[in-house]
Amino acid sequence: MPYISIKGIKHYYEWISSPEESQGSNRPVMVFLHGWGGSARYWKGTAEALCHRFDCLLYDLRGFGRSRLPQDTNPATAPGSYTLESYADDLAELLDTLNLNRVYLNAHSMGASIGVIFLNQYTDRVIQAILTCHGLLEYDAKAFDAFHRFSRYVVAFRPGWLKQIPLAPRMFMARFLHRSIPNAERRAFLEDFLMADYEAALGTIYTSVSKEATEEMPEAYRRVPLPTLLISGQYDQIIEAEMGRQAATLNDKVEYVVIPNTSHFPMLEDPDAYLQHINAFLVD
């Protein structure tokens, strides 16, 4: 499997390109960012559907999926290591290492939080962007504190034997889906969640669901400098569609659509509708 070193951490990455041509063609590049607790695995279907237009670059964020952290990672560095800005810097270093100048960006959930930061900090590196299942959180001190306390428990209690229980993948994904997806994809999500590094999983929760994030994200949306498509799932319980609509109203460069009868993974729940929207938006 291909790995590349970013900030001294081995990151898993892979190219998905048209069978007729390998990566290195004259096609533009689209980079995919996954969400919290996941990996690039769930983007493969979308990338395969787009590889006739783009060379698609998938990679696992630091501490997630196959981008494992060293065993001697110092927990004391976690708050600073897992900021959205630090993950945006990771992406910039990845592009530099692979000699990629300007790309299209497709980011989901927490990956979209990183994407919005990247659009502001590295404007000249992106041509167009797609943000899926993202929006503006409203700060509530009690709710955030309860969420953090619950998250600490969830992240700490991830026994490997869960994936051996036949109905565990279905139960794990129930809150994230409105339509059914293949059981193999549900199982992959559960495996990725169980595999995620403890410090990375907890650190990114603290930085992406925080008072600072609720203050910074509206301004980040206002400053988005390039054409961006924001997609919500109609029944998303994680990032409600209204949160996406509120974000889109802040900037006329942000086009907003809702995909009916989907939840937090519209690219998997209704791939045809998802691809129709992004193909209509993209100019390659």
N, C-alpha and C positions, 0 to 999 in steps of 0.2 A: 504494500500500500504506500502511496506517495505521502511524504511528510515534508514540511518546510519549517525552519526555525524562525520564530518571531519572538523577540525579547527573550531569547534563550529557551523558549518552550516549543516543543515539537507540535506543529499543527497539522492535522490531517486535511488534505484537499484532494479534489479530483476534477477533471475536465469531462464535460459531456458535450460532444460535438457530433455533427452529422457524420454518418458512416462513410460518406464519400470523401470527407476531408478530416484531417486531424487538427487539433488545436494549433494555431499558428497560421491559419488561413486569414483572408482579408475580412472575414466577418467581424462585426463588433463583439465585444465581450459583455456578458451579463453576469454579475456577481450576486449570489444568493446568501442572505443572512437568516439563520433560524432563530426560533424563540427560546425562552427559558426552559431548561430541562430537556431540550431536544437535541437534534443533530441535523446535519444536512441531508440525512436519509429521506426525510419526508418531502424534500424539494425535487427528488429525482424525476418523478413523473412530469412535473411542470417543465423542468429543464429538457427532458427528452422531447416534449412537445414543441419546444422553442428552438431546438438545436439546428433547425434548418435556417433560422434567421440569425442566431447568435452562437458563439462559443460560450458555453455556460460553465462558470467556475463556482463550485460548491466547496465549502470548508466548514469545519466544526470550530465553534468559538472556544476560546481558552477555558479549559476546565470542563468542557462538555463533550459528549460523544466520544470520538476517538482522539481528541486533543487532550491527552492526559497530563495532569500536573505532576512534577517530581514529588516523590514521597517526602522530601525534606522541605517542602514549601512552608514558609513561616506564617502561621495563622495571624500573627500580629500585623502583617502587611495587608491583610484582606480588605479593610475598608478603603484603602487607597488603590489597591490593585484591581478592584472590580467595579470601578466607576464606568459609566457609559462612555465618558471621554477616553478612558484607557482602551476600551474595546474599539472605539473609532480609530485610535492611533494604531492598534493592531492591524486593522484593515488597510490603513495607509501603508504600513510597512510590508504587508503582504503584496500589495500592488507594486510597490517599489522593487521588491525582491523578484517578482515575476515580470518586471519590465512592462507593466501595464500603465499607460498614461491616463486615458479617460475610459470610463466604463458606464454601463447601465446598471442600476442597483435595484434589487428586488428583496425586500426585507419584511419579516413577519414578527408581530408581537413585540417581545423585548428586543429582537433584532431590529425592528422598526424604530424603537427608541434610539438604538445605536445609529441607525441610518439617518435619522433627523439630525443628530449631532454631527455626523459625518458630512451631511449636505452643507451645514453651516461652516464647519472647520476646514473642509477640503473641497470647496465649491468647484474648483477647476478640474477635479478628478471625475466628476459625474456629468453625464449627458442628460439623462432622464431618470426618474426614480419611481418605484412602485412601493407603497407602504400598505401592508395588509394587516387588518385587525389591530388598529392603533388609534389613539385619541388622547383626550385630556382627562386626567384624573383630578378629582376635587379633594383637597386635603381635609381629612377628618382625623384628628389626633387619636381619639379612642379607637376608631376603626382600624387605622394603620397600626397602632400598637397591638391590637388583637390579632391582626393579620400576621405581623412579624412573630408574635409568640407562637401562633399556630404553625407558621412556616418552619420555625426552629424545630418543632416536634416532628413535622412531616419529613424534613430533610434528614433529621437524625435517625428516624425509624424507617429504613429502607432495606429490609432483609431480602437477600437474593432469592429466597424461596418463594417470594410473591409471584414471580414469573412462572412458577410451576403449577399454580392454581389455575384451572381451566378458564374460569370466568373473570380472573383478575384483570386482563387487558380491557375487557368490555366495561367493567366497573370503573377502572381507572380513567377511561376516556369518556365516560357518560356525560360529564359536565361540559366537555369541550365540543361536543358534536350535536347537531340536529338531525343530520342524515347519517345513515350507516356507511361505514367504510370497511374494506376487507379486514378480517381478523389479523392477518399477517402485519398490516400497518398498525393496528392497535397494539400488537405485541411489541413491535419495534419502538413505539413511543414509551411503553412501560420499561423496556430494556434500557433505553437512553436515560430515562429518569433515574433508574436504579444505578446507572453507571456514573452519573454526574458527580464531579468532585464536590465534597461537602463545603469547602471554603468558597468555591466559585458559586455554587448554587445559593448559599446563604448570602454571600457578599453582593451578588447581583440583585437579590430581592431587596436588600437594604438600600441600594442606590437607585433602583428603578421605581420602587414604590416608597417614596419619601416626600417630605415637605419640600425639599430642594427641587426634586423632579417636577412637582406640581407647579412650582414657581418658574422654573426654567423652560419647560416644554412649550407653554404658550408663546413665549418670545422666540423660541427656536422655530416654531411654525411660522410666525410672522416674518422671519428672516429667510425662509426657504427661497432660494434665488432662481430656481429652475423648474421646468414643468414636472409636476409630481402627481401621480394618481394614488388616491387613498381609497382603499376598498374595505368595507365592513361586511360582516355576516349579519343577517337580519336578526337572528336569535342568539347572538354571541352573549354569553353570560360572563365572560372574562373581561372583555373590553366592549361595552355596549355600543351599538351602532350610533346612538346619540352622542357619545364621546367623540367618535370620528367626525360626525357632522359639525360639532362645535370647533374641532381643530381646523376643518376645511374652510370654515367661514372667516378665518383670520388672514387668509392669503388667497388672492385670485389666481395664483399660479398652481394652487392645489385643486385638482378635479376630484370630485367625490362620487362614489357609487356604492350602493348596497346590493348585495346578491341575495335574493329571496331564499328562504327555506334553508339557510346555512347558519353555522355558528362560528366557532373560532378557527376552523380550517376550511374555508370556502374553496381553496385550491384542490382539496381532496374530496369534499362533499359534493361539489358541482364543478368539476374541472372544465367542462365545456363552456359554462357561463364565465368562469374566471378567465380562461384563455381568450374568449371573445372580447372581453373588456380590455385586457392588456394589449392584445394585438391591435385593437382599434386606437389605443392611446399611443403606442410606441411608434417612433419614427427612427428607422435604422438606416 
